[in-house]
Amino acid sequence: MKRRKYKGRKIYKTKEKNYYDKGFGGKLFSLLLTLILLGGVGFLGYSVAEPLVDFSKKAGDTVAEPVTEPVTEPPAAELTTQTTTQITTSTALSSTSTTSATAAQAADYTTETTTVQKKSTDDYRASSVPLSAVRTIDALDSALFAIPAVDDIEYIEIPLKISGGVICYNCTSQEARSSNAIVSTLDIRDIVKTVKNHGYKPAAVVSTFDDAILPLRFASCGYTFRDDSLWLDRNGQPHSSPFSDAALAYNSYVIQEAAAAGFEKIICTDLKIPEFSQEELKNLGSRFGDSSQRCAALASALSFFREHSADFKSEIYPQFNAEDILLGRDEFFLSKKLNTDKIAVNIDIDSISGTISDRTGIYEFNGTPADMTEKMLGLIKGELKGKKVTVRITGTDCDWYSLYEAGQKAVSLGFGSFVIG
């Protein structure tokens, strides 16, 4: 073939004879040759492609057989609806993904800054409010708003009756009213409602026999000498007695009122009897000095409170002082008369800070509240064996977060329940 070269693109010039028509034989031969070539290319492509596809498959991959379905064009209105639904679904999925990512980031941040121990369904974790919070609903609201939002705090403890005999709500007991024990006009149901409105469950603390108010008005509720005069401690204060039916009924009334109002847990404190001198016992009666009878009276009181609140779903259990357990000063806790395995143990950081001692040794407590909590629980763990313990950590000189860290420390040591404050 003859070519001519130019500065631009190449142009091929064909000879005139190529434009002449071929004969019939030539056309037939060209057609057969074309068909043969096309068949060869198809066969070669299929032979090469199939091994390549098989080679590229991963182990376990499957290839779905194509399903041919008739395509029906929906009306325009349906198309619009489907398109809108797809867009909405896509937006929702995108939003969900974003929310999940944000939640994951928050969880990672929480894990890095504060390690919150997991809580089982039986664990009781609470924060208490100060006495000033139960003066008015506004004060209670403010106190509840001030509690930091942490995931594992489920309950709020309300002081309904405190050591000394003061009642911190508008109790309907005639004995409480006539003895001027009530210092708040708050209705007990309003307290429960307010706590629940903040997303918590209500719990109560009721001091039982550390009551100097009731016996001053009703001497039979305290300890009386043979001449009916009232026994007073070294500070000139009387105490309510578990040997008194009237005192039992009075405390039970407060506990029942709390249970009826919806307090799910009620912690009874001050289950104790004063120590009496030998001279005092001569005029009081020998049973007040007999440890077995003293502990039996306290155990009977706890059973009495539970039995008379049985119609309600409240859980009632006693609280003891960790320092008294360590120093062997709580005869009821250490006795075989204790008729429950579920208790609360209070660690008072203010009281144990520094050193405490008994006849056998001196114990030093220093560092953070978490450090002191760890040491105290280590010292008394033998006495707590076999009991379901709620660890209460208190301290007027401690901020909420340091007490919360102490609660987390208790959980890490195997005590699933704690109370702050």
ZAGUVEX-204940 format. One record per residue (C-alpha): x, y, z. Coordinates in steps of 0.02 Angstrom, whole numbers, plus 32768, in hexadecimal, padded with zeros to 4 digits. Each point is the difference from the previous one (the first is absolute). Layout:
<rs>
XYZ
...
</rs>
This chain:
<rs>
800080008000
804680A87FD0
800B808A8087
801980B97FF4
804A80618091
7FC180A9803B
8026806F8093
7F527FDC8047
7FAC7F5B801E
801C7F6B7F8C
7F857FE57F75
7FF17F577FAA
7FD27FFF7F49
7FAC7F657FC1
800D7FC07F4F
7F6E800C7F8E
7FED7F437FF2
7FCD7FF180B5
7F5A80527FDA
7FCE7F7E7F82
7F7F7F80803C
803D7F4E8023
7FB67F6A7FAF
7F817F8B8052
80867F838034
806A8086804F
7F6F80448064
7FD37F538040
80B47FDE8032
800A80A8805E
7F607FDE805F
803A7F528037
80A880468037
7FAB80898067
7F8F7F84805A
80957F908029
806280918046
7F6F803D806D
7FE47F518047
80B87FEF8029
800580A6805C
7F647FD48067
80467F558030
80A88048802E
7FB1808B806B
7F927F878062
80917F87801C
806E80888046
7F7C80628063
7FBA7F6D8065
80A67FCE8050
802580B68027
7F5780158058
80177F5F8062
80AF80348031
7FC480AA8041
7F767FB3806F
80207FF780BC
7FE47F5D805C
7F4A7FF08030
7FBF807F7F81
7F607FD47FA7
7FB980447F60
7F47801A7FFB
7FA47FCA7F65
7FB380947FA8
7F4480098014
7F9F80547F77
7F618052803A
7F8780647F9B
801B80B98018
7F628064801F
800B80BA7FFA
7FA680498099
7F94809A7FEE
805380A88018
7FB4801780AD
80487F5B803B
80AA802E7FBC
7FFD80A08064
7FCF7FA380A0
80877F7D7FE8
808480827FDF
7FCE8064809B
80027F62806B
80AD7FD27FC2
804180AE8025
7FB17FFF80AE
80467F538026
80AB80347FC3
7FFB809B806E
7FC97F9A8097
808C7F837FE6
807C808D7FEE
7FBD805080A0
80097F59805C
80B27FE67FC8
803080AE803A
7FA97FE880A7
80557F58801A
80A8804A7FD8
7FE3808F807A
7FC77F888087
80997F947FE3
80718098800F
7FA8803480A2
80137F508044
80B980007FD5
801380A98056
7FA47FC3809B
806C7F648006
809E80687FF6
7FCE807E8085
7F967FA0807F
7FF77F44800F
7F4E7FD68033
7FEE7F518045
7F747F997FB4
7F637FF28068
7F9B7F618013
7F448000801B
80127FDC80BA
807B808D8023
7FC5809A805C
805B80A17FD5
7FC280A38046
802A80B38029
7FB780548099
7FC380B28014
802980728094
7F858025808B
7FE480AE7FB9
7FB87FB37F61
7F627FC38057
7FC980AA8040
7FA1802E7F61
7FDD7FB77F54
806B80887FB1
80917FD18071
7FEA7F487FD3
7FF9802C7F47
80A28063800E
80577F74805E
7FCC7F807F7D
8039806F7F71
80A880128057
80247F457FFE
80777FDA7F70
7FB67F967F75
80577F578007
7FB97F617FB5
80057F8F8097
7FAA80708082
7F4E7FBE8000
7FBB802E80AC
7FF5809D806A
80027FEC80BC
7F9380768063
801A801A80BD
7F527FEA8049
80327FED80B7
80AF802B8039
806C7FDD8098
7FBC80628093
7F4A7FE07FD1
7FDA808C7F83
7F817FD27F79
801F80547F59
7F557FF77FAF
7F4C80248033
7FE67F5F8060
7F4C7FD98031
802E7FA980A3
7FAB80538095
80977FD6806D
807380577F86
7F9080997FFB
7FE8800D80BC
80BA7FEC8022
802E80877F80
80727F897FA2
7FC9803B7F53
806980887FAD
7FBB7FFB7F4D
7F57801D7FB1
80287F977F66
7F817F797FD7
80587F587FF3
7FAA7FD87F5A
803C80A37FB6
80B27FCD802E
7FEB7F5B7FA5
7FB280567F69
808D80807FF5
80877F7B8009
7FAB7F9C7F76
7FEA809B7F94
80BD80108000
80107F4F7FBF
80347FAB80A3
7FB47F808075
7FDB803480B3
80577FB48099
7FF2803680B6
806D8005809A
7FAA7FEF80A8
805D801180A5
7FAD7F8C807E
803B800480B5
807580968004
7F6A806B802C
80088083808A
7F5C80577FD2
7F7D7F788014
80317FC880B2
7FFC80B38040
7F4880067FD2
7FD87F498021
80737FBB8086
7FC47F4D7FE2
805880057F56
80A980128056
80607FAD808D
7FB4802180AA
803C7FD980AF
7F967FA5807F
7FBD80A7803D
7FC680297F4D
808380877FEA
805080097F53
80B07FC27FE4
807480807FAC
80A97FE57FB0
809D8063802E
7FC6808B7F8C
7F5A800D805A
7F9D7FAF7F73
7F847F6F800A
7FF97F727F80
7F6F7FA27FB4
7FFA7F488033
7FE17F627F98
7FB97FB380A0
7F70807E7FF8
7F667FCD7F9E
7FD280B87FEB
80AB80287FB6
7FF47F6B7F8A
7F5480387FC5
803D80B27FE5
80957FD07F95
7F997F807FA3
7F7F80877FD7
8086806B7FAC
80437F6B7F9E
7F517FCC7FC9
7FD880B07FC9
809E80017F96
7FD97F567FB5
7F4C80317FD8
803C80A07FAA
806D7F9D7F87
80AF7FFC804B
80497F627FB7
808D7FEC807E
8002803480B7
80A37FFC8060
7FED7FF880BD
809080508060
802A800C80B9
7FC87F50802D
805D800780A4
7FED800980BC
806A80718070
807F7FBA807A
7FCA800C80B5
80688002809D
7FE97F7A8084
7FB1807F8074
7F8380327F7A
7FD57F4C7FDA
7FCF7FE580B5
7F74807E7FE8
7FD87FDA7F4A
7FFA7F438001
807D7F777FD8
7FBC7FDD7F51
804380A87FC3
80AF7FC38027
7FF07F507FBB
804D7FFA7F51
7F947F707FC7
7F5F80588032
803B80A57FB9
80267FB47F55
7F5F7F9B8002
7F9E80A1801C
805580547F6A
7FE57F687F90
7F4A7FFB8036
7FEE80BA7FD6
80447FE67F50
7F897F6F7FE5
7F71806A8043
8024808B7F83
80057F857F70
7F637FA38031
7F98809D8012
8038803F7F55
7FE87F597FA8
7F6980407F9F
807280747F9F
80907FD77F8A
8085805C8064
80A27FAC8030
8034802380B4
80AE7FDE8043
807680418088
809A806D7FF7
809C7FEE806B
809D80698018
80A27FBE7FB5
8069804A808B
7F967FA88084
80117F5C7FA3
80BD80147FF6
8010802980B9
7F837F7B8036
7F87807E804A
7F5E7FCD7FAA
7FBA7F6F8063
7F667FE97F92
80667FF17F60
807A7F878051
7F797F988053
7FAB7F667FBB
7F5A805A8017
801380667F61
7F727FBB7F98
802E80407F53
808F7FEB7F86
7FDC80A47FA7
804C80978057
804A80AC7FE3
80AA802F8048
802B80B88017
80B4803B7FE9
800E80AE804B
8099804E7FB0
80008090807D
80017F8A8094
80877F867FC6
8075807E7FAF
80A77FFB805B
80077F768081
7F837F998063
802F7F848086
7FBF7F7C8075
80527F8F8081
804F7F947F7A
804D807F7F8B
800680A57FA5
7FBD80167F50
803B808C7F8F
7F9080447F76
804080807F84
7FFA802C7F48
7F6280157F9B
7F537FC38036
80197F727F84
80A47FD08056
7FB0800280AC
7F687FA07FC2
80717F7A7FB7
80607FEE80A2
7F667FF9806F
7FAA7F7E7F94
80A07F9A8001
8005800380BE
7F4B7FCC801C
7FE47F8F7F6A
80077F67806E
7F6E80408067
7F9D80267F62
80167F557FB2
7F5D7FB07FCC
7F9E80A48004
7FBA806A7F75
804E80A8802D
7FD680B07FC8
809580718022
7FD280B08034
808B80827FF5
7FE480A3805E
806B80978026
7FD580B78016
80AE80367FC7
7FF87F977F60
7FBB80377F59
7F817F947FA5
80797FC27F7C
80817FC2807E
7F777FA0805C
7FC37FBA7F5A
80AF7FC27FD9
80007FAC80AA
7F5D7FAB7FD0
804F7FC37F5F
80927FBF8065
7F877F9C806C
7FB37FB57F64
80AB7FCE7FBE
801D7FA480A4
7F647F997FE8
7F7C806B8055
7F8080227F78
7F96807D8062
803080AA8044
7FB580A4803D
805180AA7FF1
7FE880748094
</rs>
